[in-house]
Amino acid sequence: MRIVIAEDSAVIRAGLAEILADRGHAVLAAVGNAEDLQSAVDEHHPDAAVVDVRMPPGYTDEGIRAAIAIRRDHPGTGVLVFSQYIETRHAANLFGAASGSGAAGVGYLLKDRVGDVSEFVEALSRVAAGGTALDPEVVTQLLRASRRADGLGALTARERDVLALMAEGRSNGAIAGILVISERAVEKHVANIFSKLSLAPSDTDHRRVLAVLRYLRSEPADPLPGHPGPAAPESAAAGEDMPGHRLSGGSRPS
């Protein structure tokens, strides 16, 4: 793979570059801010970009906004967001940009929850090839912040379970093991999902990705007229108010 890395922490940035280079991948640029990221992608047209969410100068959402622009302007470049924060509003826009581009190639992993290097590299390879790689907690947070539109209401509870696992990048065999059903049953559920979401017959992997993107790209729900509703944070730290999940150390948000 040909890769661009955008990470404000010099230590993490160097570590990612070394990990990927050691596995035979070409790191074309490793930068520390969103502006340099977009310039590097414009120059190199990489297979994939690894992007932090919060970057200079404001350390808010510079990285993920750059990721959305890359998906829009460079649909051939997969984007893997790699952060300790879940930015729900812009993440939904990221998946919408991927869906509109005609190619997928999008992922969102949490730094604290990547168990090993091979898992990370495999996820990046999947994104570079046009697939998805989503942490289960990202899926959960996005669904809490979205309204289930685009025909998703027609799916059964089991079909939604299958689609959520598809969003994590699971194969049919893996889904069967997690749900304790046969692989044949998973195939039937997947076929039903494609049909209910009106995804015409085509390359199975591509339809799988389109189903996932439709599942995740809904806009945040609007409040009822005259009722603004409680304010909700646009982003949450992975592990924040979630028993069992630890927020990594460090003085700056990533």
C-alpha positions as CSV (number, residue, x, y, z in Angstrom):
1,M,0.0,0.0,0.0
2,R,0.9,3.6,-0.5
3,I,0.0,5.5,2.6
4,V,-0.1,9.1,4.1
5,I,-0.3,9.5,7.9
6,A,-1.7,12.5,9.7
7,E,-1.1,12.4,13.5
8,D,-0.2,15.4,15.7
9,S,1.8,13.3,18.2
10,A,5.3,12.9,16.8
11,V,5.8,9.7,18.7
12,I,2.6,8.0,17.4
13,R,3.3,9.3,13.9
14,A,6.8,7.9,13.9
15,G,5.5,4.6,15.4
16,L,2.8,4.2,12.7
17,A,5.3,4.9,9.9
18,E,7.8,2.4,11.2
19,I,5.1,-0.3,11.7
20,L,3.8,0.1,8.2
21,A,7.3,0.4,6.6
22,D,8.4,-2.8,8.4
23,R,5.5,-4.6,6.7
24,G,6.5,-3.5,3.3
25,H,4.2,-0.6,2.8
26,A,5.3,2.8,1.4
27,V,4.7,5.7,3.7
28,L,4.7,8.6,1.3
29,A,4.2,11.4,3.9
30,A,3.8,11.6,7.7
31,V,2.4,15.0,8.8
32,G,1.2,16.7,11.9
33,N,-1.7,18.8,10.8
34,A,-4.7,18.7,8.5
35,E,-3.5,21.3,6.0
36,D,-0.3,19.3,5.3
37,L,-2.5,16.1,5.1
38,Q,-4.6,17.5,2.3
39,S,-1.5,18.8,0.5
40,A,0.2,15.4,0.8
41,V,-2.9,13.6,-0.6
42,D,-3.2,16.0,-3.5
43,E,0.5,15.4,-4.3
44,H,0.8,11.6,-3.8
45,H,-2.7,10.2,-4.4
46,P,-2.1,7.4,-1.9
47,D,-4.1,4.2,-1.5
48,A,-5.0,5.1,2.0
49,A,-4.7,7.9,4.6
50,V,-4.5,7.4,8.4
51,V,-6.1,10.4,10.0
52,D,-6.3,11.6,13.6
53,V,-9.5,13.5,14.6
54,R,-8.1,16.4,16.6
55,M,-5.2,18.2,15.2
56,P,-3.5,21.7,15.2
57,P,-4.3,24.5,15.4
58,G,-7.5,24.1,17.3
59,Y,-7.4,20.4,18.4
60,T,-11.1,20.0,17.7
61,D,-12.2,18.4,14.5
62,E,-9.6,19.5,11.9
63,G,-8.5,16.0,11.0
64,I,-11.9,14.5,10.4
65,R,-13.0,17.5,8.4
66,A,-9.9,17.0,6.2
67,A,-10.9,13.3,5.9
68,I,-14.3,14.2,4.6
69,A,-12.7,16.5,2.0
70,I,-10.3,13.7,0.9
71,R,-13.2,11.3,0.5
72,R,-15.0,13.9,-1.6
73,D,-12.1,15.0,-3.8
74,H,-10.1,11.7,-3.9
75,P,-12.6,8.8,-4.0
76,G,-9.8,6.4,-4.8
77,T,-8.1,7.1,-1.5
78,G,-9.4,5.1,1.5
79,V,-9.5,7.0,4.8
80,L,-9.0,5.3,8.2
81,V,-9.8,7.6,11.1
82,F,-7.6,6.6,14.0
83,S,-8.4,8.4,17.3
84,Q,-9.3,8.1,20.9
85,Y,-12.4,10.2,20.3
86,I,-15.7,9.4,18.5
87,E,-16.8,12.5,16.6
88,T,-20.4,11.5,15.7
89,R,-21.6,14.4,13.6
90,H,-18.6,14.5,11.3
91,A,-18.3,10.7,11.2
92,A,-21.8,10.5,9.7
93,N,-20.7,13.1,7.1
94,L,-17.6,11.0,6.4
95,F,-19.7,7.9,5.6
96,G,-22.0,10.0,3.5
97,A,-19.1,11.3,1.5
98,A,-17.8,7.7,1.0
99,S,-21.3,6.5,-0.2
100,G,-21.6,9.4,-2.6
101,S,-18.2,8.8,-4.2
102,G,-19.1,5.4,-5.6
103,A,-16.4,3.8,-3.6
104,A,-16.3,3.0,0.1
105,G,-12.8,2.8,1.6
106,V,-13.6,4.2,5.0
107,G,-12.9,3.2,8.6
108,Y,-12.9,4.5,12.1
109,L,-10.8,2.7,14.8
110,L,-10.2,3.7,18.4
111,K,-6.6,3.8,19.6
112,D,-7.3,2.2,22.9
113,R,-9.2,-0.7,21.4
114,V,-6.9,-2.0,18.7
115,G,-5.6,-5.2,20.2
116,D,-2.5,-5.7,18.0
117,V,-0.5,-4.4,15.1
118,S,-1.7,-7.0,12.7
119,E,-5.3,-6.1,13.4
120,F,-4.6,-2.5,12.6
121,V,-2.7,-3.3,9.4
122,E,-5.4,-5.7,8.2
123,A,-8.0,-3.0,8.8
124,L,-6.0,-0.4,6.9
125,S,-5.6,-2.9,4.0
126,R,-9.3,-3.5,3.9
127,V,-10.0,0.2,3.8
128,A,-7.4,0.7,1.0
129,A,-9.2,-2.0,-1.0
130,G,-12.6,-0.2,-0.7
131,G,-14.0,-1.9,2.4
132,T,-14.9,-0.8,5.8
133,A,-13.3,-1.2,9.3
134,L,-15.4,0.2,12.2
135,D,-14.9,-0.3,15.9
136,P,-18.1,-1.6,17.5
137,E,-18.2,1.3,19.9
138,V,-18.1,3.7,16.9
139,V,-21.1,1.9,15.4
140,T,-23.0,2.1,18.7
141,Q,-22.3,5.8,19.1
142,L,-23.3,6.6,15.5
143,L,-26.6,4.7,15.8
144,R,-27.4,6.6,19.0
145,A,-27.0,9.9,17.2
146,S,-28.8,9.0,14.0
147,R,-32.3,8.3,12.8
148,R,-32.8,5.0,11.1
149,A,-33.7,6.1,7.6
150,D,-33.4,4.9,4.0
151,G,-35.6,1.8,4.4
152,L,-33.8,0.5,7.5
153,G,-37.0,0.2,9.4
154,A,-38.0,-2.7,7.2
155,L,-35.1,-4.8,8.6
156,T,-35.8,-7.4,11.3
157,A,-33.9,-7.3,14.6
158,R,-31.7,-10.2,13.5
159,E,-31.0,-8.5,10.1
160,R,-29.9,-5.3,12.0
161,D,-27.6,-7.5,14.2
162,V,-26.0,-8.9,11.0
163,L,-25.7,-5.5,9.4
164,A,-24.0,-4.0,12.6
165,L,-21.4,-6.8,12.4
166,M,-20.9,-6.2,8.7
167,A,-20.1,-2.6,9.6
168,E,-17.3,-3.9,11.8
169,G,-15.9,-5.7,8.7
170,R,-16.8,-9.2,9.8
171,S,-17.1,-12.0,7.3
172,N,-20.1,-14.2,7.1
173,G,-18.3,-17.0,8.9
174,A,-17.3,-14.6,11.8
175,I,-20.9,-13.3,12.0
176,A,-22.2,-16.8,12.2
177,G,-19.9,-17.6,15.1
178,I,-20.8,-14.4,17.0
179,L,-24.6,-14.9,16.6
180,V,-24.4,-18.7,17.0
181,I,-26.2,-19.4,13.8
182,S,-25.2,-21.2,10.6
183,E,-23.3,-19.5,7.8
184,R,-26.1,-20.4,5.5
185,A,-28.5,-18.4,7.8
186,V,-26.1,-15.4,7.7
187,E,-26.1,-15.6,3.9
188,K,-29.9,-15.5,3.9
189,H,-30.0,-12.5,6.2
190,V,-27.4,-10.7,4.0
191,A,-29.5,-11.3,0.9
192,N,-32.6,-10.0,2.7
193,I,-30.7,-6.9,3.7
194,F,-29.6,-6.2,0.1
195,S,-33.2,-6.7,-1.1
196,K,-34.8,-4.5,1.5
197,L,-32.3,-1.7,0.9
198,S,-32.9,-2.0,-2.9
199,L,-29.2,-2.7,-3.6
200,A,-29.2,-4.1,-7.1
201,P,-27.2,-7.3,-7.9
202,S,-23.5,-6.4,-8.4
203,D,-20.2,-7.3,-6.8
204,T,-21.2,-8.8,-3.4
205,D,-18.4,-7.0,-1.5
206,H,-19.5,-3.6,-3.0
207,R,-23.1,-4.2,-2.1
208,R,-22.0,-5.1,1.4
209,V,-20.2,-1.8,1.8
210,L,-23.1,0.2,0.4
211,A,-25.4,-1.5,3.0
212,V,-23.1,-0.6,5.8
213,L,-22.8,3.0,4.6
214,R,-26.6,3.4,4.4
215,Y,-26.8,2.0,7.9
216,L,-24.4,4.6,9.3
217,R,-24.9,7.8,7.3
218,S,-28.2,9.1,8.6
219,E,-28.3,12.7,9.8
220,P,-28.7,13.4,13.5
221,A,-32.3,13.3,14.6
222,D,-34.1,16.7,14.6
223,P,-35.8,17.9,17.8
224,L,-39.6,18.2,17.9
225,P,-40.9,21.6,16.8
226,G,-40.8,24.0,19.7
227,H,-38.7,21.6,21.8
228,P,-34.9,22.2,21.2
229,G,-34.1,19.2,23.5
230,P,-31.1,18.7,25.6
231,A,-27.7,19.8,24.2
232,A,-25.5,16.8,23.3
233,P,-21.8,16.8,22.8
234,E,-20.6,16.4,19.2
235,S,-17.9,14.1,20.2
236,A,-17.1,11.7,23.0
237,A,-13.9,10.2,24.3
238,A,-13.7,6.5,23.7
239,G,-14.4,5.0,27.1
240,E,-16.1,8.1,28.5
241,D,-19.1,7.0,30.6
242,M,-18.6,3.5,29.2
243,P,-17.7,1.0,31.9
244,G,-14.9,-1.3,31.0
245,H,-13.2,1.1,28.5
246,R,-10.1,3.1,29.4
247,L,-9.2,6.4,28.0
248,S,-5.5,6.5,27.1
249,G,-3.1,8.9,28.7
250,G,-1.5,11.9,27.2
251,S,-1.8,15.6,27.6
252,R,-3.5,16.4,24.3
253,P,-6.7,14.9,22.8
254,S,-6.2,12.9,19.6
